[in-house]
Amino acid sequence: MAATTLTPVHRSTDARAREILDAVRFAPAPRWEGPASKRSRYIAYLAGSMLAWTAAGLGLAAALGGLTGLAG
């Protein structure tokens, strides 16, 4: 019998992106209740969320502005 070796499995970037999105999407949001460490985690989550949505909105507005500038 010959010994067989397994080749390492390399995941594609699409699979990694899907795993990250699933982790973010289904992760429970932190709550305000509890000790100060949980409250600071909640504040960081809230501030990060606000910054991310603001950046996404500004990026979308810039993209739409660029498209309307090209059309007119």
ABEGO torsion letter per residue (X at the ends): XBBBBBBBBBBBAAAAAAAAAAAAAABBBBBABEBAAAAAAAAAAAAAAAAAAAAAAAAAAAAAAAAAAAAX
